[in-house]
Amino acid sequence: MMKFVLSINYFIWLLISAVFFAVGEFLSKKFSLDPKINYVVLVLIAYSFGVLAWLPAILQKNQLSIVGTLWSVFSLLTTVFIGVIIFGEKLNLISTFGIAFAVISIYLLSIA
């Protein structure tokens, strides 16, 4: 099983982790709009799967500074996407610049 897990590129594991994180973020927002215990349970499950997908990524790449930054940008972008596109939240100019700089930073970290 571990051989199969490690055969998948760490970048794919980070994307999978970010997707589960995005599901957790979506459900968190739903919970904030309509607090129910069902959402709490689903949020915990989604975030747990996100962590489980993170572990093979860090095991494989073993560079917390790069893997952690990649994951942070993925989670940032998915959170912004969910807030803006799905829930109709607005970004101001400063927020937009902040997101752009985050994306630039991950590019700079990954070209080494």
N, C-alpha and C positions, 0 to 999 in steps of 0.2 A: 504494500500500500504506500509506504513512504517513498519508494522508488517512483511510483506514478505521480505522487504529489510533487516531488522535486523535478520531475520531467517537464512540468508546466512552468513557463517563464515567470519570474517574479513580477514582472509588469502586469501580466494577466491576473495574477493573484491580487495585486493592488487594485485593478479595475473591478474584480469581483467584490473585494472588500468595500470599495467605494459604492458599488451598487447596493449592497446590503445597508451601508451607512445611509444612503439616500432613502431607502425604504424606511429606515428608522426615523429619519428627519421628517419624511412625509407623514408618518404615523404620529410623530410628536406634535406636529402642527395640527393634525386632526384631533388629537387629544386636547390640545389647548382650546380648540373650538367647541369640543363636545366631550368633556372629561368622563371617560368610562374606563373601567378596569380592563376591558378587552383590549383597548389601545395600549395600556401599560404592558400587558403580557406580550402583545405583538411587537412592541418597541424593543423589549428585552430580547426577544427571539431574534429580531433583525440585527440588532447590535452585536449579539453573541455570534451570529454567523459571520458578521463583518470582522470580528476579532479572529475567528478561526481561519478566515481567508488571509488575514494579515500575517499570521504566524509562519506559513510556508514562504512568504515573500521575504521576511526578515531572516529566516533561516537560510534561504538561498543566496540572497545578496549580501547579508551580514554587514551592511553599512547603514546604521541608523540615521545618520545625517541625510543621506540621499533618499532612502526608502521612506523615512518619516516625512520628509519634505514633499516627496511625490504624493504620498497619501494625503497630506494636509491640503495640497492644492486640489487633488481630486475631490476631497470632501468639501472643500470650499466651493468649487464649481458646481457640484451637485446640489449643495444647499442653496446656492444663489439661483440655480435653474429652477428648483422646486418652488422657492419663494416667489420669484419673479414670474415664471411662466405658468405654473399651476395655480398659485394662490394670488396672483396679481399684485404682489408687493412692488414698490417702486425703489429704485436706486438713485441716489444723488450723484453728482459729479465726482465728489471725493471718493465715494464707495466704488465707483466704476474705475477710477485710477488705482485704487488699492488692489482691486482684483487683477487689473492689467499688470501691475508690478509683481504680484504673486506669481502670475504665469511666466513673466520674464525671469524671475528668480529661479524657478524650477528649470527653465531652459539653461540658464547659466550653470546651475549645479550639475546638470546631466551631460554637459559637453566635455567634462573632464575625462 
